[in-house]
Amino acid sequence: RYPGTGEYDKFFSEGIYGCAGCGTPLYKSSTKFNSGCGWPAFYEGFPGAIKRTVRFSHPFPVV
């Protein structure tokens, strides 16, 4: 999808966002914010639900 075209980009109703594959809760709607990039953005996930890794395969670190 192109940025800004997804159904959840401008969706701000109360609830929980979960994994589309397994249903694991990932984010509370209260942590969602409009980053202006066209994709849903959250400042905090459920503890232990999100694994962050840094890759150095690009000219800059990718999280």
N, C-alpha and C positions, 0 to 999 in steps of 0.2 A: 504494500500500500504506500501511497504517497503521503508525506507529512500533512497532518491536518485533516485527513479524510477518514480516519478510523472512528468507529462509533464511541470510543471512550475518551477521545481527546478533549471534548467539551462536555463530558458527562461528569457532573459533580454531586449526584445524589448520595445520600448516606448509605453506607454499607461496607462490605469487605470485598476486595479484589483478590481473586484466587487464580491458581494455575489452570489454564484451559485444558491441560493434559491430564492432571491427576486430582485437581480440586484443592490442593494445599493452599490454605490462606497465606497471602503474601503481604498485603498492605491494607490498612484502614483508610477509608475515604477521607478521614480527617487529616491525613498526611499528604494528600494530593495537592499539587499546586500547578498553576499555569506557567510553564517554563518558557512559552513562546516558541518552542522548537517544533510543535506539531505532533508531539507524542505525549502520552500520559507520563507525568513525572511525580515522584513521591520522595519526600525527604527522609523517610524512615520505614523500614519493613518490620514484619513480625520477627522477634528474636529467633535466630537460628534458621529462618526460612530462606534467606538470601545468602548465597555464597559469592563473595567478591574476590576476584583474582586480578592481578595486574599482568598484562602481557607487554613485552618489550619488542614485539615483532614489527612494530611500526616505528617511524622516526620519533614518536612520542609515546609515553605510557598510555595504554588503553585499559580502562577498568570495566 
